[in-house]
Amino acid sequence: MGITVCNPQKGRLETIEVVFTNENTIWFDGIEDNHGIYSITDWQEGLIIKEGSYNYPLWVYDISREDIGYDCIRARKLYKQYIE
């Protein structure tokens, strides 16, 4: 599936082909607000972090779900580090 992501390493938006599966993605329930983390996906030696809002997902290189302990709180901190 082609999605547009924010790529902070390149400083731009880009469209990439991603396959979301149960093996590479964790979906989080109970998003408290529109800025809660909806999912984290391992993709091409990087991590795609999606919020529960209309913002573009963030694609960060050289990190995985395992590196952040499969944790939505750590994913949120990583997201804020690059976006805010």
C-alpha positions in Angstrom: 0.0 0.0 0.0 1.4 3.4 -0.9 1.4 5.9 1.9 2.8 9.4 2.4 5.2 9.6 5.4 7.2 12.4 7.0 10.9 11.5 6.5 12.9 13.7 8.9 16.2 12.3 7.7 15.5 13.8 4.3 13.5 16.7 5.6 10.5 16.1 3.4 7.4 14.1 2.7 7.6 11.0 0.5 5.4 8.2 -0.7 6.6 4.7 0.1 5.1 1.2 -0.4 4.3 -0.5 2.9 2.7 -3.7 3.8 1.0 -3.7 7.2 0.7 -7.2 8.8 0.3 -8.7 12.2 4.0 -9.7 12.0 5.4 -6.2 11.5 2.8 -3.9 13.2 1.4 -3.3 16.6 -2.0 -1.5 16.8 -2.8 0.2 20.1 -6.3 0.4 21.5 -7.7 3.2 23.7 -6.2 6.3 22.1 -6.9 9.0 24.6 -6.8 11.9 22.2 -6.2 12.5 18.5 -2.4 12.7 19.2 -2.1 9.3 20.8 0.0 6.6 19.0 -2.2 4.4 16.8 0.4 2.0 15.5 4.1 1.2 15.1 5.4 -0.7 12.1 8.8 -2.2 11.4 9.6 -1.3 7.7 12.9 -1.5 5.8 15.2 -1.2 8.8 13.2 1.6 10.2 10.0 2.4 12.2 6.8 4.0 11.0 4.9 5.7 13.8 1.2 6.6 13.1 -0.8 8.9 15.3 -4.6 8.7 15.7 -4.9 12.0 13.8 -4.7 13.2 10.2 -0.9 13.9 10.5 1.4 12.1 8.3 3.1 9.0 9.8 6.7 9.4 10.8 9.4 7.1 9.3 12.6 6.9 11.4 15.6 5.0 10.1 17.7 2.5 12.1 15.2 1.8 14.9 12.7 -1.0 15.5 9.8 -1.9 17.6 12.1 -4.1 19.7 14.4 -1.1 20.3 11.6 0.8 22.0 10.3 -2.2 23.8 7.1 -2.4 21.7 5.9 0.5 23.8 3.5 3.3 22.7 4.8 5.7 25.3 8.4 5.4 24.0 7.1 5.6 20.5 5.3 8.9 21.4 8.5 10.3 22.9 10.4 9.4 19.7 7.7 11.0 17.6 7.9 14.2 19.6 11.7 14.2 19.3 11.4 14.5 15.5 8.1 16.4 15.0 7.7 18.9 17.8 
